Every structure is written in structure tokens, then in C-alpha cells.
């Protein structure tokens, strides 16, 4: 833990607050060590406090590492979206337009190399979509 570099945690918006807590704990740890060296009577009390600080530091580092790992996974599979298309007012014409719109999005997704998955679709009597839901997976699909 002596080679701890908290700059990577301070750079990430999601871990910045926890990194500030870690900095506070590191400063407190140094202060307690100096106090224990200057007053041998407080050495035993300071050992208990240092153990507590050490466990708090380990928990913070574990939390921040999990957040950074989650960001790495999100970077690998970013921007997965759910697209919903619904027919508006206009009856059969609107449902046909909704289907054309969904097909346009589908073709665009396929040309971009994104994955297109039909979740749910409700067709009208004329064959268009009353409503439909799709999943789109791929880099920068959002």
C-alpha cells in the first residue's frame, strides 16, 4: 500500500469523492504514526486506530477498483440501447409509418455493424406496428 497512486482515482468522476476520503485517511494515518513515535504511551492506542484506518483504506480501494472495472466493461460494450417505436394518431397510416421507421433504424444499425434484437412487437391489422421494442448493441450506438 505504500506505492499507492490515487491520481487514477481522482481523475475519474465516479471515484473522485472516494479518492478524497482516501487522501484524508492517508493524512490521518501519517498524523497518528507521528503521534505514536513522539509519545510511546499512545503507541498501543494508535495501533488500534491504524488497523481501523487500514481496513477503511482497503474498503475504499476495493470500491474504487470495482467502479473502474465497471467502467472498463462499459467501455468494452458501450451504449446498449432499447429503441421503442409506436404508432401515433392516424390509425393504419401511422402504424405503416411506424413500421417503415423501425425498418429504417434496423437497416442503419446493420450498416453500422450493430446488433439488432426484436424484444416485442405488436402489429396492426394492416401489417404495420402499433408498437415495437428493439435492443441495439454496439459501440457508439447511443
Secondary structure, 3 states (H helix, E strand, C coil): CCCCCCHHHHHCCCCHHHHHHHHHHHHHHHHHHHHHHHCHHHHHHHHHHHHHHHHHHHHHHHHHHHHHHHHHHHHHCCCCEEEEEECCCCCHHHHHHHHHHHHHHHHHHHHHCCEEEEEEEEECCCCCEEEEEEEEECCCCC
